[in-house]
């Protein structure tokens, strides 16, 4: 490279490097308005040349190309000054400082306190999130947006960005350490111990990876408040993408609320020996859950979340211990014999049943739909991986141990879902099931809050009703919650069985919120980081990760197509065999 040429790097070495010539140099020539060529100064300090699209607009590129080199620095080998400072000829670009050849920050990439480097946006701030405080430029960086949000709500009566990573971890534990754990023994009885345990670890790893991709996306776009905003941004800002995601988002959450109405009614039937019509118990469950949903911030709910996660752990631990202590499981006969467990699927296992078991495992792990909402209320979103790793490790241990131990002591012949129903000792069953009550209510409450928050923010964005305690605000909040719980009650009465409802939810919604969205998010972020030629300039590792994300997208479509078929067929078979009653039935559904 010739004299008078300086290289300046962004916070990501090897990405968005720019080449500037001294305007006094007779060989100076303008840069193309839409592309900037960057060249390495020293091979041991910088990456190889790449031709990349500029993340800056054309006028900024031309303005920056006219920077003058530091006149006090003389070099015969084209090296950069140790602390190179420059001032642009146009006021549009802020002064920057280089430390060791790396720019501290630019319009698209910034380092926030703590040393976390936030990448460039994939799209401008969405119109409905923009307001008067955020630019519509695609170069506004996520760090500035986050700091502006914290500043704007600092004096409000209701503040949303208040959760620490510990409080967020409590929310995650309450979401994942839940009743669905008790479907693992049934899944292992269908798949066998070895495939079941392998799938448990694999699904956990995939969910951890996609959750980290989601987190990176939220760091780049901290104004997003839920998965619907992300859906619109991923699909090029199209309005239809927001509405399609919103429909799936509300349905998914309402299905989960319905699941908890169903299980709470099961609990009441079990405890009272069916003293009332099952529909009455479902109504009681719905009213209790609605009342408990009234707190409006996750910070308030996190205080309850810790207790519910603890009670759930006690519940599944007792059920696991009791399954080993009791003489025989419920329904034991000499003809069926002692419990039989297998390492692999039994001969004759159908594709429908095996796929349904796999969907049950997947549903328990896949909870990314709530993560954008949780991250949106964290004061320091950079700390989210701490909470994520903690809950993932706990999930793998608890799910595997509970599923394997209960399956071994219950066997293929006597297995039910949830596994509480397999306990032959009535006292054991009632004691262990009773510790699950806080979670039966709270997890439905958590998803109801996520849905109500989504609707409430759209209606009252920018008004006093969102940030202060008003009669209108609280009345609307209570009314929105009532509508979601009414929908949950109807779902619980139309699909009154546990495992098939889990499978249907997993196939319809987890296909997008657990897989497809995050594979697309990864590809779009890497496209912004690497420019138009990023696909042709990947390393072997880069191509491997790209292949993984394409595989994740494929798995999502497999869930959506084959998984939905299997779930619907299983529901049809259950009704045809008389395994369940009709809709809105008073029949006993206790375990």
C-alpha positions in Angstrom: 0.0 0.0 0.0 1.3 3.5 -0.9 2.2 6.4 1.4 -0.8 8.5 2.5 -3.1 5.6 3.0 -4.5 4.7 6.4 -6.7 1.8 7.5 -9.3 2.2 10.1 -11.2 -0.8 11.6 -14.5 -1.3 13.2 -15.1 -3.1 16.5 -15.3 -6.4 14.7 -11.8 -7.1 13.1 -12.2 -8.2 9.5 -15.6 -6.6 9.1 -16.5 -3.1 7.8 -12.9 -2.0 7.3 -12.5 1.3 5.4 -9.6 2.7 3.3 -9.1 6.5 3.2 -6.6 8.4 1.1 -5.0 11.8 2.1 -6.8 14.3 -0.1 -3.5 16.0 -0.6 -2.2 12.9 -2.3 -2.1 13.5 -6.1 -3.2 9.9 -6.5 -6.3 10.5 -4.4 -9.5 9.4 -6.1 -13.1 9.3 -4.9 -14.6 6.2 -3.5 -17.7 4.7 -5.0 -20.7 6.0 -3.1 -22.1 2.6 -2.3 -19.0 0.5 -1.8 -15.7 1.0 0.1 -12.6 -1.0 -0.5 -10.4 -1.7 2.6 -6.9 -2.9 2.6 -4.7 -4.4 5.3 -1.7 -2.3 6.5 0.2 -5.2 8.1 -0.7 -8.8 7.6 0.0 -9.7 11.2 -2.4 -7.0 12.5 -5.3 -6.9 10.1 -7.3 -9.2 8.0 -7.1 -9.7 4.3 -8.7 -7.3 1.8 -12.4 -7.6 1.2 -14.7 -5.6 -1.0 -17.8 -4.9 1.2 -20.9 -2.7 1.0 -20.5 0.3 3.2 -22.9 0.4 6.2 -22.8 4.2 5.9 -24.8 6.3 3.5 -23.1 7.6 0.3 -22.7 11.2 1.6 -21.1 9.9 4.8 -18.8 7.7 2.8 -17.6 10.6 0.7 -17.2 12.8 3.7 -15.1 10.3 5.5 -13.0 9.7 2.5 -11.7 13.3 2.8 -10.1 12.9 6.2 -6.6 14.1 6.6 -3.9 12.0 8.2 -2.4 13.1 11.5 0.2 15.6 10.4 2.3 14.9 13.5 2.8 11.3 12.6 5.6 10.3 10.2 6.1 6.8 9.1 8.0 5.1 6.3 6.2 1.8 6.7 2.6 3.0 6.5 1.9 2.0 10.1 -0.9 3.7 12.1 -0.1 6.1 14.9 -0.4 4.4 18.3 -3.3 6.7 19.3 -4.6 8.1 16.0 -7.2 10.8 16.3 -9.0 12.4 13.4 -11.8 14.9 12.9 -14.1 14.6 9.8 -14.6 17.3 7.3 -18.4 16.9 7.8 -20.2 17.2 11.1 -22.3 14.1 10.5 -19.5 11.8 11.8 -18.4 11.9 15.5 -14.8 12.0 16.5 -13.4 8.5 17.2 -10.2 7.2 18.8 -8.2 4.2 17.7 -6.6 1.9 20.3 -4.3 -0.6 18.6 -5.8 -0.1 15.2 -9.4 -0.8 16.3 -12.1 1.8 16.3 -13.9 2.2 19.6 -17.3 2.6 17.9 -19.1 3.8 14.9 -22.7 4.5 13.8 -23.5 0.9 13.4 -21.3 -0.9 15.9 -20.7 0.1 19.5 -19.1 -1.2 22.7 -21.1 -0.8 25.8 -19.7 -0.8 29.3 -18.6 -4.3 30.2 -16.8 -4.7 26.9 -19.7 -6.3 25.0 -19.5 -5.5 21.3 -22.9 -5.0 19.6 -23.2 -5.7 15.9 -24.9 -3.7 13.2 -28.7 -3.7 12.7 -30.3 -5.7 9.9 -33.1 -3.1 9.4 -34.2 0.4 10.6 -36.3 0.8 13.7 -39.8 -0.3 12.8 -42.3 2.6 12.3 -44.5 1.6 15.2 -41.5 1.5 17.5 -39.9 4.7 16.2 -41.7 7.6 17.8 -39.9 10.9 18.2 -37.0 9.5 20.1 -35.4 7.0 17.7 -34.1 7.6 14.2 -35.4 5.7 11.2 -31.8 5.3 10.0 -30.5 1.8 9.6 -27.2 3.0 11.1 -28.6 3.8 14.6 -26.9 1.5 16.9 -28.5 -0.7 19.6 -26.5 0.7 22.5 -27.8 4.2 21.9 -31.4 2.9 21.7 -31.1 1.0 25.0 -29.6 4.0 26.8 -32.3 6.2 25.5 -35.0 3.8 26.7 -33.5 3.7 30.2 -33.4 7.5 30.2 -37.0 7.9 29.0 -38.6 5.7 31.7 -36.4 6.7 34.6 -39.0 9.0 36.1 -42.1 6.9 35.3 -44.3 5.4 38.0 -44.3 2.1 36.1 -40.8 1.2 34.9 -40.2 -1.9 32.7 -36.5 -2.3 32.2 -35.8 -3.3 35.8 -35.0 -7.0 35.8 -31.5 -8.2 36.7 -30.2 -11.4 35.2 -31.0 -13.2 38.4 -34.6 -12.2 38.2 -34.7 -13.2 34.6 -33.3 -16.6 35.6 -36.2 -17.0 38.0 -38.6 -16.3 35.2 -36.8 -18.9 32.9 -36.8 -21.5 35.7 -40.5 -21.0 36.3 -41.2 -21.3 32.5 -39.0 -24.4 31.9 -39.1 -26.3 35.2 -42.8 -27.1 34.8 -45.5 -29.8 34.7 -44.3 -30.8 31.2 -41.4 -32.5 32.8 -43.8 -35.3 33.8 -44.3 -36.1 30.2 -40.7 -37.3 29.8 -41.3 -40.7 31.4 -44.0 -41.3 28.8 -41.8 -40.1 26.0 -39.0 -42.4 27.1 -41.4 -45.4 27.3 -42.2 -44.8 23.6 -38.7 -44.0 22.3 -36.6 -46.1 24.7 -34.1 -44.8 27.2 -31.1 -44.4 24.9 -32.8 -42.4 22.1 -34.9 -40.5 24.6 -31.8 -39.3 26.6 -29.9 -38.5 23.4 -32.8 -36.4 22.0 -33.1 -34.6 25.4 -29.5 -33.4 25.2 -29.7 -32.6 21.5 -32.9 -30.6 21.7 -31.5 -28.7 24.8 -28.3 -27.9 22.8 -30.2 -26.6 19.8 -32.5 -24.5 21.9 -29.5 -23.0 23.8 -27.9 -22.1 20.5 -31.0 -20.6 18.9 -31.6 -18.7 22.2 -28.2 -17.1 21.9 -28.9 -16.1 18.3 -32.1 -14.5 19.5 -30.2 -12.7 22.3 -27.7 -11.3 19.8 -30.6 -10.1 17.6 -32.2 -8.3 20.6 -28.9 -6.6 21.5 -28.7 -5.2 18.0 -32.4 -4.1 18.1 -33.2 -3.4 21.8 -36.4 -1.5 20.8 -38.1 -4.8 20.0 -40.6 -5.8 22.7 -41.7 -9.2 21.6 -41.3 -11.9 19.0 -43.8 -10.2 16.7 -41.5 -7.2 16.2 -38.7 -9.7 15.4 -40.9 -11.5 12.9 -41.5 -8.3 11.0 -37.8 -7.3 11.0 -36.7 -10.8 9.8 -39.0 -10.7 6.8 -37.9 -7.3 5.5 -40.3 -5.1 7.5 -43.4 -6.5 5.9 -46.7 -5.7 7.7 -48.1 -9.1 6.9 -45.1 -10.7 8.7 -46.0 -8.8 11.9 -49.7 -9.9 11.7 -48.9 -13.5 10.9 -46.4 -13.7 13.8 -48.9 -11.9 16.1 -51.6 -14.5 15.3 -49.3 -17.4 16.1 -47.9 -15.6 19.2 -51.4 -15.1 20.7 -52.6 -18.6 19.8 -49.4 -20.2 21.2 -49.7 -18.4 24.5 -53.5 -19.1 24.8 -52.9 -22.8 24.1 -50.4 -22.9 27.0 -52.9 -21.1 29.2 -55.5 -23.7 28.2 -53.1 -26.5 29.1 -52.9 -25.1 32.6 -56.6 -24.7 32.9 -56.9 -28.3 31.9 -54.3 -29.6 34.4 -55.7 -27.5 37.3 -59.1 -29.0 36.7 -57.4 -32.4 36.7 -55.8 -31.6 40.0 -59.2 -30.5 41.6 -60.8 -33.7 40.3 -58.0 -35.8 41.7 -58.1 -34.1 45.1 -61.9 -34.1 45.5 -62.7 -37.5 43.9 -64.7 -35.7 41.2 -67.0 -33.9 43.6 -68.1 -31.4 40.8 -68.6 -31.4 37.1 -65.2 -31.0 35.3 -66.4 -27.9 33.5 -67.1 -26.2 36.9 -63.5 -27.0 38.0 -62.2 -25.5 34.7 -64.2 -22.3 35.4 -62.8 -22.1 38.9 -59.3 -22.6 37.5 -59.8 -19.9 34.9 -61.0 -17.3 37.5 -58.1 -18.0 39.8 -55.5 -17.7 37.0 -57.1 -14.4 35.8 -56.8 -12.8 39.2 -53.2 -13.9 39.6 -52.3 -12.4 36.2 -53.1 -8.8 37.2 -49.5 -7.6 38.1 -48.2 -5.7 35.0 -44.4 -6.1 35.1 -42.1 -9.1 35.0 -40.1 -7.6 37.9 -43.2 -8.2 40.1 -43.7 -11.7 38.7 -40.1 -12.7 39.2 -40.6 -12.6 42.9 -43.2 -15.3 42.6 -41.4 -17.2 39.9 -38.5 -18.2 42.2 -41.0 -19.9 44.6 -42.9 -21.7 41.9 -39.7 -23.1 40.4 -38.7 -24.4 43.8 -42.1 -26.0 44.4 -42.0 -27.6 41.0 -38.6 -29.1 41.7 -39.9 -30.5 45.0 -43.0 -32.0 43.3 -41.0 -33.9 40.6 -38.4 -34.9 43.1 -41.1 -36.4 45.4 -42.8 -38.1 42.4 -39.4 -39.6 41.4 -38.7 -40.9 44.9 -42.2 -42.2 45.4 -42.1 -44.2 42.2 -39.0 -46.0 43.5 -40.5 -46.5 47.0 -43.9 -47.9 46.2 -44.4 -51.7 45.7 -46.1 -51.5 42.4 -47.5 -48.8 40.0 -51.1 -48.0 39.5 -52.9 -50.7 37.4 -50.4 -53.4 38.3 -51.7 -57.0 37.5 -50.0 -60.4 37.6 -50.9 -60.8 33.9 -48.9 -57.7 32.9 -46.2 -58.5 35.3 -43.4 -56.3 36.7 -42.5 -53.0 35.1 -40.6 -53.5 31.8 -38.2 -50.8 30.5 -36.2 -50.9 27.3 -33.1 -49.1 26.0 -34.7 -48.8 22.5 -38.2 -48.6 21.1 -40.4 -51.7 21.3 -41.1 -53.6 18.1 -44.3 -52.3 16.6 -43.9 -48.7 17.8 -45.7 -46.5 15.2 -44.3 -43.4 13.6 -47.2 -41.4 15.0 -46.5 -42.4 18.6 -42.7 -41.9 18.3 -43.1 -38.5 16.7 -45.6 -37.5 19.4 -43.1 -38.5 22.1 -40.4 -36.4 20.4 -42.7 -33.4 20.1 -43.4 -33.7 23.9 -39.7 -33.5 24.6 -39.3 -30.6 22.2 -42.2 -28.6 23.6 -40.7 -28.7 27.2 -37.4 -27.2 26.0 -38.7 -24.7 23.4 -39.7 -21.5 25.0 -38.0 -18.8 22.9 -41.3 -17.1 22.3 -41.1 -15.4 25.6 -37.4 -14.5 25.6 -37.7 -11.2 23.6 -40.2 -10.0 26.2 -37.9 -11.0 29.1 -34.9 -9.4 27.5 -36.9 -6.2 26.8 -37.4 -5.8 30.5 -33.7 -6.4 31.5 -31.7 -3.4 32.6 -28.5 -5.1 31.3 -29.5 -7.4 28.4 -25.8 -8.3 27.9 -26.2 -10.5 31.1 -28.9 -12.7 29.6 -26.6 -15.7 28.7 -25.9 -16.1 32.4 -29.6 -16.9 33.1 -29.8 -19.0 29.9 -26.9 -21.2 30.7 -28.0 -21.7 34.3 -31.5 -22.9 33.3 -30.2 -25.1 30.4 -27.9 -27.1 32.6 -30.6 -27.5 35.2 -33.1 -28.6 32.5 -30.8 -31.4 31.1 -30.1 -32.8 34.6 -33.7 -32.6 36.0 -35.5 -33.8 32.8 -33.1 -36.7 32.2 -33.1 -37.9 35.8 -36.8 -37.6 36.4 -37.8 -39.1 33.1 -35.4 -42.1 33.3 -36.0 -43.0 37.0 -39.8 -42.8 36.8 -39.8 -44.8 33.5 -37.6 -47.5 35.0 -39.8 -48.0 38.0 -43.1 -47.6 36.2 -42.4 -49.5 33.0 -44.1 -49.5 29.6 -47.2 -51.3 30.8 -48.3 -48.7 33.4 -47.1 -45.4 32.1 -49.4 -42.3 32.0 -48.9 -38.7 31.1 -48.4 -36.8 33.3 -46.6 -39.4 35.3 -48.3 -38.6 38.6 -51.1 -40.8 37.3 -48.8 -43.8 37.5 -48.3 -43.6 41.2 -50.2 -46.5 42.8 -50.2 -45.1 46.4 -53.0 -42.4 46.6 -51.2 -40.4 49.3 -47.9 -40.3 47.3 -49.9 -39.1 44.2 -51.7 -36.3 46.1 -48.7 -35.1 48.0 -46.4 -34.9 45.0 -49.1 -33.4 42.7 -50.0 -30.8 45.3 -46.6 -29.2 45.2 -47.2 -28.6 41.5 -50.1 -26.2 42.2 -48.1 -22.9 42.3 -46.6 -23.7 38.8 -50.0 -24.9 37.4 -51.3 -21.4 38.1 -48.1 -19.3 37.6 -46.9 -20.6 34.3 -50.3 -19.9 32.7 -50.2 -16.5 34.4 -46.7 -15.8 32.8 -47.9 -16.5 29.3 -51.1 -14.5 29.9 -49.0 -11.6 31.0 -46.8 -11.8 27.9 -49.9 -11.8 25.6 -51.6 -9.0 27.5 -48.4 -6.9 27.5 -48.2 -7.3 23.7 -51.8 -6.1 23.2 -51.7 -3.4 25.9 -48.5 -1.8 24.5 -50.0 -1.6 21.0 -53.1 0.2 22.3 -51.5 2.6 24.8 -48.1 3.2 23.4 -47.0 6.8 24.2 -49.9 7.5 26.6 -50.0 8.0 30.4 -51.9 4.8 30.8 -48.8 2.8 30.0 -46.4 4.5 32.3 -48.7 5.5 35.2 -51.5 3.9 37.4 -54.8 5.0 35.8 -58.3 3.6 35.9 -58.4 3.3 32.1 -55.0 1.5 32.1 -55.8 -1.0 34.8 -59.3 -1.6 33.4 -58.0 -2.3 29.9 -55.3 -4.6 31.4 -57.8 -6.6 33.3 -60.1 -6.8 30.3 -57.4 -8.0 27.9 -56.4 -10.7 30.5 -60.1 -11.8 30.8 -60.3 -12.3 27.0 -57.2 -14.4 26.9 -58.3 -16.6 29.8 -61.7 -17.1 28.1 -60.0 -18.4 25.0 -57.9 -20.7 27.2 -61.0 -22.1 28.9 -62.5 -22.9 25.5 -59.3 -24.7 24.3 -59.1 -26.7 27.5 -62.6 -28.0 27.0 -62.3 -28.8 23.3 -58.9 -30.6 23.5 -59.2 -32.2 27.0 -56.0 -34.4 26.9 -52.5 -33.6 28.0 -49.9 -35.3 25.7 -51.8 -34.6 22.4 -52.3 -30.9 23.3 -48.6 -30.6 24.0 -47.8 -32.2 20.6 -50.2 -30.0 18.7 -48.7 -26.8 20.3 -45.2 -28.0 19.6 -45.8 -28.7 15.9 -47.9 -25.6 15.1 -45.9 -22.9 16.9 -42.5 -24.2 18.0 -41.7 -24.8 14.3 -41.4 -21.0 13.9 -40.6 -19.8 17.3 -38.2 -22.6 18.2 -36.4 -23.1 14.8 -37.2 -21.2 11.6 -37.0 -17.6 13.0 -33.6 -18.0 14.5 -32.0 -19.8 11.5 -33.2 -16.8 9.4 -32.0 -14.3 12.0 -28.5 -15.8 12.0 -28.3 -15.6 8.2 -29.5 -12.0 8.1 -27.1 -10.8 10.8 -24.1 -12.5 9.1 -25.2 -10.9 5.8 -25.1 -7.5 7.4 -21.7 -8.2 9.0 -20.0 -9.6 6.0 -21.5 -7.7 3.1 -22.8 -9.0 -0.3 -19.9 -11.4 -0.7 -20.1 -12.9 2.8 -21.4 -16.2 1.5 -18.3 -16.6 -0.8 -15.7 -15.7 1.8 -16.6 -18.0 4.7 -14.1 -20.2 6.5 -14.8 -23.9 7.0 -16.2 -23.1 10.4 -18.4 -20.4 8.9 -19.9 -22.8 6.3 -20.4 -25.4 9.1 -22.4 -22.9 11.2 -24.3 -21.8 8.1 -25.2 -25.5 7.4 -26.3 -25.9 11.0 -28.7 -22.9 10.7 -30.1 -24.2 7.4 -30.7 -27.6 9.1 -32.5 -25.8 12.0 -34.8 -24.1 9.4 -35.4 -27.5 7.9 -36.3 -29.0 11.3 -38.8 -26.2 11.8 -40.6 -27.1 8.5 -40.5 -30.7 9.5 -42.3 -29.9 12.7 -44.8 -27.8 10.9 -45.8 -30.4 8.3 -45.1 -33.9 9.6 -45.5 -32.9 13.3 -48.9 -31.3 12.7 -50.2 -34.3 10.8 -49.0 -36.6 13.6 -50.6 -34.5 16.3 -54.0 -34.2 14.5 -54.0 -37.9 13.7 -53.3 -38.8 17.4 -56.2 -36.6 18.5 -58.5 -38.3 16.0 -57.4 -41.7 17.3 -58.0 -40.7 20.9 -61.6 -39.7 20.2 -62.2 -42.8 18.0 -60.9 -45.1 20.7 -63.0 -43.5 23.5 -59.8 -42.7 25.4 -61.3 -39.2 26.2 -64.8 -37.8 26.6 -66.4 -35.2 24.4 -66.1 -31.5 24.5 -67.3 -29.5 27.5 -67.9 -32.8 29.3 -68.5 -33.3 33.0 -66.7 -36.7 32.9 -64.0 -37.2 35.5 -60.5 -36.4 34.2 -58.6 -36.9 37.4 -55.4 -38.9 37.4 
